[in-house]
Amino acid sequence: MLTSRIVAGIIPAQVLQYTQDYTAQHLLTDSRKMLHPASSVFFAIKGAFHNGHTYVPVLYAKGVRQFILEDVLYIPEVKSVADLNILFPEANFWQVESSLRALQQLAAYHRSRFSLPVFAITGSNGKTIVKEWLAQLLSPDELVCKSPRSYNSQIGVPLSVWQLNEHHTLGIFEAGISKPAEMEYLRPIIKPTYGIFTNIGSAHNQGFASRQQKIAEKLKLFTEVELLFYCQDHTSIHEAVQAQGLPAFTWSRSQPANLQIISCRVAGGQANITFRFAGEEQGLLLPYADEASIENMMHCLAVLLWRGLPIDEIQHRLNKLLPVAMRLEMKEAINNCYLIDDTYNNDLAGLGIALDLLLHQPRQGKKTLILSDVLQSGLSDEILYRQVADVVKSKKIDRLIGIGATISRHQDKFEQESQFYTDTDEFLNDFKPDNFRNETILVKGARIFQFEQIVAVFQRKVHGTVLEVNLDALVHNLNYYRAKLQPATKIMVMVKAFAYGSGSYEIANILQFHRVDYLAVAYTDEGVHLRENGISLPIMVMNPSPDSFAKIQQYHLEPEIYSLEILQACLAATQNKSQPLNIHIKLDTGMHRLGFTPEDLATVAQILKAAPQLRVVSTFSHLAGADEALHNSFSQEQVKQFREMAAQLEAGLGYPVLKHILNSAGIVRFPEHQLNMVRLGIGLYGVEATGQEQEGLRTVGTLKTTVSQVKEVPAGETVGYSRRGVAATPKKIATIAIGYADGYDRRFGNGVGQVWVNGQLAPIIGNICMDMCMVDVTGLSVHVGDAVEIFGEHRNITQLAQTIGTIPYELLTNVSARVKRIFFAA
Ligand SMILES: *Cc1c(COP(=O)(O)O)cnc(C)c1O
């Protein structure tokens, strides 16, 4: 048995020695992803939003014994070193200056033990796709170790490289940076033999002084490579590479280069290229035709040609090149099931990530995994499937459906309820919808198993209209606002009205995972719904009805108390309860909606003082005009009054409470008034209400529908109800599957609204009907089944709202319940 000890100032060799002694094989940076406590080392990293030291006690309780941290006194409840032996008698603590740097040093040390060739990929776009494609294209010859998904950060890179083992023959890792100096830490971890610089975006990047600086910083990844692949048409990259004299393999669309494209003809979704390489002219058919895909494929082609692959073999491999799904989708399915569609690829690292997501779904009901053979692990089947069985068990999967000859052979390793099939067809032939009910199902398969067929049978027939919700964008926005907060400021997120139309528990769940402090809903039933779906965060209810206090207590919700009447109702309902109820006191400072006025305060404090069963957690007020600069002095006045009233209330209560007043716009406009907490609303969903910092946010919701019919309408005819759409000339009309019952406002009718279809804008013609409307697509290429965007990525919702004299809040919350929400991460 170990005794608790502190080892100061580690060096990687020492840690590595130690990781061998104690078979510590797993590097853990996120307490939620713990899988193998006994063989994990936890790195307590202090990030912008979390302090890893906080999770040491929880992890210790779960069996983790090895901790790398910055100061043992950061651990909750540790007041002195002597406490360690009492609280954590079996733990080892390695105290270092920076846990992140220690993680990186350890990964670099691990890397230095292997002499295989390694590709490093950086650039503004396409890193993940180039990595995945290059791995696909080289996999007939090599056993590739690569970053899982887009693990390219200061933490992601070391975790990726840590996967290297003696069976691998090639490494492909991506690296991304967001500010200067970061690349210098990543280079020794990847220690690339070859580099690929995909491209450089023109967008001004917050972390860098200029585009030149961004290029120079990224190039630091490649200072020691034997060869750097890039497109020399990116002039600024080319100049920087030449200035540094790095050995290069270049390709170009327009100038002499190692690989020069002479012509490129795009037709039928393919690109027919001729090119000159090594003095010879040759041709290839690339299986994708969009600009970005062509660029990504050219980087790969450069590598294949340089490696000396014969042209017919290259064509053969290109033909099999599969699209890289960048998103992991969650979809509603038959019998109240929920599907996580991850038919992206199936390696061990990816399996862990997807299972994590499944584990963190708070829905009640079974968790089922449909899993194909796991490919490209470099391990023997025996060891591999033992590891797979371990992961599946530790992630608390209730039922496993294994598909594939190899996984079937190893079925005795799996302990949970399970069925096995040798291939996808056998499963589909045996498929009975009744066998699946109220479950969350992860569908995870290597591409050759074609699990999209399985997804299709599970997917309920959906009405053509969907609201796609990008959860990664949501988290980006959350972090954008968090970055503005003082370290001690808490964050409450408003998930009222179905999370501004975006979903309900799905959004709450992501927020819970990302550890916001509080949620707020408008009505009690919204809070009950979240609780019933496994949300355990504290939830404030802003408008509790007097008859809902029993439910409030039953579900541990926390009411907003805004008037003496509601306070009395709350008192009456809690009179004989021993369990105290947390409440929040709303103050009216000028919004004149809900809240106590200054005159009420003395009475409120008096009543509360005599009611120990009510515990005031916070007091707050709401700004009436934070979004407009015009109202700045009014807002300042509100804050001033709030501070005074809150102080008076606290004095009356005799104990301190949290104070908060800023909504999304307030966070941007009045950083000096964050107080103890802020309340984030619309900003999370991608709309920056002041309009000053919209570029900092990402679009979360995209409302899409499909074309049901396309027809030619002769001149002189009319379109739709009341004959309002007049075809003065012959027109091509597309009927799309969205109407006012879906939340598409009638005011968008008759040319006011425009939808985005196949890259072009098309105006609404005629009145909008209940379930459909018509679009003028004269002269455009539009076909039945084409996707149509109402708002989202290409149609800015704020501008759209302005055209009908409303605000984005209304458009978001109007999307009706019958529109399916599809959640994805990208
Ligand atoms: C809705 C709401 C918010 C959030 O407002 P946004 O403008 O969406 O940021 C904050 N506080 C209260 C009391 C609210 O009702």
The ligand as a Tripos MOL2 file, in Angstrom:
@<TRIPOS>MOLECULE
LIG
   15    15     1     0     0
SMALL
NO_CHARGES

@<TRIPOS>ATOM
      1 C1        -35.0080   35.7510  -20.0920 C.3       1 LIG1
      2 C2        -34.3370   36.3890  -18.9580 C.ar      1 LIG1
      3 C3        -32.9380   36.6030  -18.9690 C.ar      1 LIG1
      4 C4        -32.0740   36.3550  -20.1760 C.3       1 LIG1
      5 O1        -32.2220   37.3990  -21.0870 O.3       1 LIG1
      6 P1        -31.4290   37.4130  -22.4790 P.3       1 LIG1
      7 O2        -31.7440   38.7210  -23.0790 O.co2     1 LIG1
      8 O3        -31.9800   36.2930  -23.2720 O.co2     1 LIG1
      9 O4        -30.0150   37.2150  -22.1330 O.co2     1 LIG1
     10 C5        -32.3530   37.0820  -17.8130 C.ar      1 LIG1
     11 N1        -33.0830   37.3580  -16.7170 N.ar      1 LIG1
     12 C6        -34.4260   37.1880  -16.6780 C.ar      1 LIG1
     13 C7        -35.1600   37.5210  -15.4460 C.3       1 LIG1
     14 C8        -35.0990   36.7070  -17.7950 C.ar      1 LIG1
     15 O5        -36.4030   36.5380  -17.7700 O.3       1 LIG1
@<TRIPOS>BOND
     1     1     2 1
     2     2     3 ar
     3     2    14 ar
     4     3     4 1
     5     3    10 ar
     6     4     5 1
     7     5     6 1
     8     6     7 2
     9     6     8 1
    10     6     9 1
    11    10    11 ar
    12    11    12 ar
    13    12    13 1
    14    12    14 ar
    15    14    15 1
@<TRIPOS>SUBSTRUCTURE
     1 LIG1         1 GROUP 0 **** ****
